């Protein structure tokens, strides 16, 4: 993509965004009627989406805690972070070590406004507005340079976000992963998951619906094999690539994904 492409700073309440729809599913208040209406339509085809979003958020918290506790990672770069909610990445990481540093990246101007207000009192965190495909801009941003030491291991998060970008040889998920990975030190970890379905009708319907609803700000629902491709060359952490509610659950009665029309699928991989 064009490096440094200027993003809109205007919040458009007439077009749904993935970030605000996700916020609604998590019970947040930073969304509009158009986002809630889109969620209602989506639920007619994939009724498990609210539970899926909640389980995905819990996965994010568990995987960040795991990287901090078991792998000693103290700096995180969160692509497509979405709107702030409870137990954000910096809160989870800083409970392990108060000196942990986090940079959040999102292209939604509403995320920038709310995120900066939330993090204003925390000098070890920052929110930058950028397209997750624009690796040069993200890595060279002054806040990224201030907080992230790329000579040391970094936890790079692509949590439930790659379905928002289309396939492209230059800017599709695989290309983004390769660009980011080549800039990271050994010991760094990538967390990647996205919405997948093994039902071609579900993939087609949801992809078409979200593409139209967001006016082109969407990629596609993929298959498990697509996600597995992104982890090639990485040491995949146990328990492997899975439906995310089964990734190191806190206990046996933790919420699980109950239906399978689509799932959030992925895991974490370490650079050797």
N, C-alpha and C positions, 0 to 999 in steps of 0.2 A: 504494500500500500504506500501511498505518498507519505513519506516521513514528516511528522510534525503537522499533519492535517488538522486544521482548525476545527474544534468541536464547538457545538452550540452551547451557550451558557443560559439559554432560555428554557424554562420548564414548560413543557407543552402538556396541558391537562386534557387535551382532546384525543391523544394517541396513547394507548397502553405501552408500558415498558416492562421488560422482564424483571427489572429490579423492583418496581412498585408492585407488580403482581406477586412476586416472591414475598415482599413485605406483607401483603394482604394475607397470603396463606399462612404466614407465621404469626398472624394476629396483630400486626403493626398498624399504625395510624397514618403512615406517610404514603398514602395512596389516594387515588381519585375514583370517582364513580365509574369512569371508563375502564380502569384497571379491574375493579370488582366485577363489572359486567363481563369482561373478557374471561376472568376466572370462572364465572358461572357457566359460560358457554363451553369452556375447556372441560369442566367437570362432567358435562354430558357425555363426553367420549372417554375421558380418563378420570373416573371418579376418585381414584386414590391419590390425586395430586397433592391435596393438603397434607395428608399423612406422609407422603413422599418428601415434601419440602421440610417438614419438621424433622424427619429422620435424617435428611441430608445435613441439616444444621447441627444435629447432634454428632454426626460423623465428623464434621469439620472441627468441632470442639475436641473430640477424642483424638483425632489425628494430630492436631497441633500440640496437644498435651503429650502425646507419645513422642513426637519429634523433639520436644523440649526436654522431657524427662529421660528418654532412653538414648537419644542421639546427640544431646548437648547443643541443639540448635538454638541460637539466641537472636536470630534476625529472620524476618519473614517478609515476603513480597507477595501480596494478595491481589491477584488479577481478577477483575470483575467482582469486587467485594460486596456490592449491593449496599442497601441502606443499613445503618447501624441498628442493632437489636441488642438483646441481652447476651452476655458471654461472647463478646466479640473476640477476634483473634488476639488482639493485644492484651485483653483481660485474662484470657486463658494462659498465654505465654508469660505474662508478667506475674501470675500467681506462682509459676515455677521459678522465675528469676525476674525481679523487678527491673533489671537492666535490659530486658529483652526489647528489641526494636522492631517496629512494624510499619510498613508502607502499604497503604491501601490504594488500589487503582480502579477507577471506573469511568465510563464515558457519560454516565447519566448526571446532568448538572444538579439534580436533586440530591444525589449521593454526596456531591462535593459540598453543598450547603450544609446539610445535616451532619455529615461526617466531620467537617472542620469545626462546627459548633461543639460537637461532642468531645473532640480531641484537643480542644483549645488549651486545656490545662495539663496536657500530657506531652512533654517535649520529646518523648521517645517514640512518638507515632506521628504519622502524617497521612493526608489524603491528597492524591493528585488526580487530575482529570486527564485521561488519555485513553485511546483505543488500545485494547489489550494486544493487538497485532503490531503496534508501533514500538517494538522493543528498543530501538535507539532512543526514542523520546523518554520512555520509562526509565531506562537505565541511566540516562544522562541528566534527569531532572535533579535540580539542586537538593530537594528533600531526600531523594533516593541516595544521592551522593553523600549527604550528611549522615544518614542513618544506616546505610548498608555498606559493609566492607566486603567486596566481592572476592577478596583473597581468602576469605573464611567461608565455611559452609553457610548456606542460606536455605531456608524452607520456602519454596516457590509454590504458590497455590493457584490452581485453575479449578476451583470447586464449582461444579454445576454451571459452567459458563461456555464451554466450547460449542454447545448446541446453539449458541447465539451467533456463531460465525459460519459462513458457508465454506465448502471445500474450495481450495485454490492451491495451485502448486506453490505460489509465492506467499500466500497469507492464510492458508487453511491451518487447522490445528497442528498437523504434523510439522509444517514449516515453522510455526511459532515455537513449538517445543524444541526443535533443533536449534533455532536461533538463541533461545534462552539457555539451553543446556551447555552450549559451547562457551558461554560466558561465566559459568559457575565453577567453583572450586570443588575438588573431590570431597565427598562427605555431604554435599548438598543433597536435598531431597525435593522431588517434585510430587505434589499431590494433584491428581487429575481424576475427575469423574464427570459424567454427563448423562443426560436422559437417553436411554436406549430402549428398543423394543424389538423382539424377534417376530412380531406380527407386522407384515408389510402394510396392511391397511391402516393400522394405528400410526405407523411411521409417516405414511403419506398424508393422512387426514390432519394429524397434529402439526406436522411441518407446514402444510398449506394454510391451516388456520392461523398459526402464530406468525407466519410470514405476512399474511394479509393484515392481521390485527395490529402488528407493530410497524406496518408500512416498510417492510423490507429489512428490519433489524433482527434478522433471524438466520440461522443456518439450517440445520436439520436434525431430526431425531435419528440417531445412528444405531448400529448394531454392536454387540460386545466385541466382535473381532476388530472393529474400527478403533475402539478404545485401546485394545491390547497392542495395536501397532505403535501407539505413542510411547509405550514403555520399553520398546526394543532397545537393548544396550544398557538398561538400568537394572540394578538389583532390586527386585520387587520385594517389599517388606511383607512379612506374614500378616494376614492369612492369604495374601495374593490379591488378584483382581476379583471383586465380589460385588454383590448388591450391598450398598453401603451400610444398611442397618445391621449387617452381619460382620462388619469390620470391627473386631475387638470390642464387642458390646460390653458395657460396664457391668452387666449382670445378666442372669438368665431370663429375667422378666422384662428386660428393656424392650421398648417398642420395636416391632419388626414390620417390614413391608408385607402387607397381607394379600394384596392382589398383584398380578404380574402383567397387566396390560402394557405398562411401561415401568421401568425401574431406573434408579440412579445407580450407575455401575462404574467402578473404578477402584483406586487404591493409592498407594504411595510407592515411589521408586527412588533408589539411592544411586548417586553417581559414584562410581568406584575410582 
